[in-house]
Each structure stands twice: as C-alpha cells, then as structure tokens.
C-alpha cells in the first residue's frame, strides 16, 4: 500500500501522521486520506479539488504533473509526500 507523508510544518498544526491507503490515481489516494483525516482537505485542495497553490505533492522523488485533476498514478509501493510551501522575506 502507498504511504502518504505530510511535512512537519503541517503536522505542527494538524493531526496528520503518515497513512497507508490504497493505490490508484492521486485524487483517489487523497480521498482515502481525507476520509481518515477530514480536516486536511481544506489545507490540501480547494473547493474544486485542485491542489492549493501553497501545496506541492511528490510521488517518490518526482513532483506530480497534474495539479488540477490529480490524475498521476500512485503504485502499491510508492510514497506520496505532501509539502506545504513556505515563503517570506
């Protein structure tokens, strides 16, 4: 089963330990995560289901290609990393 891991920055504000969920498209993987941790949905995706601007997702070492439809494939042995981008000056 794929493992979904969240940055320490998100973990500082929300209860979001790493989770193992079923494989499939990224939108399906995230839907399974949101079923377990509903509060994460509004931090990760907007009301249209697209990734928020301040969020980056990697599958293994590659950034996802489809930020709008979240159609990237997630395999059984993949790791999904969800990062909240930080900015400032």
C-alpha positions as CSV (number, residue, x, y, z in Angstrom):
1,X,0.0,0.0,0.0
2,X,1.3,3.5,-0.8
3,X,2.3,5.6,2.2
4,X,1.3,9.3,2.4
5,X,3.5,11.5,4.5
6,X,3.0,15.2,5.5
7,X,5.7,17.7,6.3
8,X,6.5,18.6,9.9
9,X,5.0,22.1,9.3
10,X,1.6,20.6,8.6
11,X,2.0,18.1,11.5
12,X,2.7,21.0,13.8
13,X,-0.8,22.4,13.2
14,X,-2.9,19.3,12.4
15,X,-3.1,15.7,13.4
16,X,-1.7,14.2,10.2
17,X,0.6,11.2,10.8
18,X,1.7,9.2,7.8
19,X,-1.0,6.9,6.5
20,X,-1.1,3.9,4.3
21,X,-4.0,3.8,1.8
22,X,-5.0,2.1,-1.4
23,X,-3.2,2.8,-4.7
24,X,-4.8,4.4,-7.8
25,X,-4.9,7.9,-9.1
26,X,-3.6,10.6,-6.8
27,X,-7.2,12.0,-6.4
28,X,-8.3,8.6,-5.1
29,X,-5.3,8.3,-2.7
30,X,-6.0,11.8,-1.3
31,X,-9.8,11.0,-1.0
32,X,-8.8,8.0,1.2
33,X,-6.6,10.2,3.3
34,X,-9.4,12.8,3.7
35,X,-11.8,10.0,4.8
36,X,-9.3,9.3,7.6
37,X,-8.5,12.9,8.4
38,X,-11.2,15.2,7.0
39,X,-9.7,18.4,8.4
40,X,-6.8,18.0,5.9
41,X,-9.0,18.5,2.8
42,X,-9.2,22.3,3.1
43,X,-5.5,22.6,3.6
44,X,-4.5,20.5,0.6
45,X,-7.2,21.1,-2.0
46,X,-9.6,23.9,-2.9
47,X,-13.3,23.6,-3.4
48,X,-12.8,22.4,-7.0
49,X,-10.5,19.6,-5.8
50,X,-7.3,21.2,-7.2
51,X,-4.1,21.4,-5.2
52,X,-3.8,24.7,-3.4
53,X,-1.0,27.0,-4.6
54,X,1.0,26.6,-1.4
55,X,0.9,22.8,-1.6
56,X,3.3,20.6,-3.5
57,X,3.0,16.8,-3.9
58,X,5.7,14.4,-4.9
59,X,5.3,10.7,-5.7
60,X,8.6,9.2,-4.7
61,X,11.1,11.7,-6.0
62,X,9.0,13.3,-8.8
63,X,6.7,16.3,-8.5
64,X,3.2,15.4,-9.8
65,X,2.4,16.6,-13.3
66,X,-1.4,17.2,-12.8
67,X,-2.1,19.7,-10.1
68,X,-5.7,20.3,-11.3
69,X,-7.1,16.8,-12.0
70,X,-4.7,14.9,-9.7
71,X,-4.6,12.1,-12.2
72,X,-1.0,11.0,-11.6
73,X,-0.7,7.2,-10.9
74,X,0.2,6.0,-7.4
75,X,1.5,2.4,-7.3
76,X,1.4,-0.1,-4.5
77,X,4.9,0.6,-3.3
78,X,5.0,4.4,-3.9
79,X,5.5,7.1,-1.3
80,X,3.5,10.3,-1.6
81,X,4.9,13.4,0.1
82,X,2.7,16.4,0.8
83,X,4.6,19.7,1.3
84,X,3.2,23.0,2.4
85,X,5.3,25.6,0.6
86,X,6.8,28.3,2.9
87,X,7.5,31.8,1.7
88,X,8.5,35.1,3.2
89,X,11.3,37.5,3.2
